[in-house]
């Protein structure tokens, strides 16, 4: 199945997460597809705890959330990460992570947004 499609700025590409079930194992990957040619390529395999992602408007990086166990008070503990990519949307350098923070529950996907210049990310959360 395919979910979370989003355009990548004005690049002529869009991204999405593809889930595939083989036997009892489910795998997920982040892919990009060129709109004109309909050719797609895998950016990277995703871990089971990835909950959401958002490409920067310039297409040079994406932010993502890794979710961990829910807290007793109804909030969700998550880590906000950033991954730089090259012009072919392939990861460069290891991802950078912001320290853990608690998101408001119930969780609303994409509770963070890139600035138009791709330099900052705003998010709603409770710093522990």
C-alpha positions in Angstrom: 0.0 0.0 0.0 1.0 3.6 -0.5 0.6 6.4 2.0 1.6 10.0 2.9 2.1 11.3 -0.6 3.5 14.8 -0.8 5.0 17.1 -3.5 8.7 18.0 -3.1 8.7 21.8 -3.6 8.6 22.7 -7.3 11.0 19.9 -8.4 8.5 17.9 -10.5 8.8 15.0 -7.9 6.6 13.7 -5.2 7.4 11.3 -2.3 5.4 8.6 -0.6 5.8 5.6 1.8 5.3 2.2 0.3 4.4 -0.7 2.6 4.9 -4.3 1.4 3.9 -7.4 3.2 5.9 -10.6 2.5 4.6 -13.4 4.6 4.2 -12.1 8.1 6.9 -9.5 7.7 5.9 -5.9 6.7 8.6 -3.6 5.2 8.3 0.1 4.4 10.4 2.4 2.2 10.4 6.0 1.4 10.2 6.5 -2.4 10.2 9.5 -4.8 8.6 9.6 -8.2 9.1 11.9 -11.1 5.7 13.2 -12.2 6.5 13.5 -15.9 8.2 10.1 -16.5 6.4 8.2 -13.6 9.8 6.7 -12.8 10.3 6.1 -9.1 13.3 5.4 -6.9 13.8 4.3 -3.3 15.3 6.9 -1.0 15.7 4.5 1.9 14.2 1.6 3.9 12.3 2.7 6.9 12.3 1.4 10.4 9.1 0.2 12.0 9.0 3.1 14.4 8.9 5.8 11.7 5.6 7.6 12.0 5.8 10.6 9.7 8.1 12.5 7.4 8.1 15.8 5.4 10.5 16.9 2.7 11.9 20.4 2.9 10.6 22.7 0.2 14.0 22.8 -1.5 14.1 18.9 -1.7 17.6 18.8 -0.1 16.5 17.1 3.2 13.5 15.7 5.0 12.4 15.6 8.6 10.9 12.5 10.2 9.5 11.3 13.5 10.5 8.1 15.2 7.8 7.1 17.7 8.5 5.2 20.9 6.2 3.7 23.6 3.3 5.8 24.6 3.4 7.4 28.0 0.7 6.8 30.7 -0.6 10.3 30.4 -1.7 9.9 26.8 1.2 11.7 25.1 3.6 10.1 22.7 7.3 10.2 23.0 9.0 10.8 19.7 12.4 11.8 18.2 12.5 14.4 15.4 15.2 13.6 12.9 16.6 15.2 9.8 18.2 13.5 6.7 20.1 15.3 4.0 19.8 13.9 0.4 21.6 14.6 -2.8 20.1 15.7 -6.1 19.1 12.0 -6.8 17.3 11.9 -3.4 19.8 9.5 -1.9 20.8 10.0 1.7 24.1 11.8 2.4 25.7 11.7 5.9 24.1 10.1 8.9 20.7 11.6 10.0 20.7 14.3 12.7 18.4 13.9 15.7 16.7 16.4 18.1 16.5 15.2 21.6 13.3 13.3 22.7 10.2 15.4 23.2 6.6 14.6 24.1 4.0 15.3 21.4 0.5 16.2 22.3 -1.9 13.2 22.3 -3.8 12.0 20.6 -1.1 12.3 18.0 -1.8 14.3 14.9 0.5 13.4 12.0 2.6 16.2 10.5 2.5 18.4 13.6 5.7 20.1 12.2 6.3 22.2 9.2 9.3 23.4 7.2 9.8 27.2 6.7 9.5 28.3 3.1 13.3 28.7 2.8 14.0 25.2 4.1 16.1 26.5 7.0 13.9 25.8 10.0 11.2 23.4 11.2 8.4 24.5 13.6 6.7 21.8 15.7 4.2 21.5 18.5 5.3 19.5 21.5 6.1 19.5 25.2 9.8 19.6 26.1 10.3 17.1 29.0 
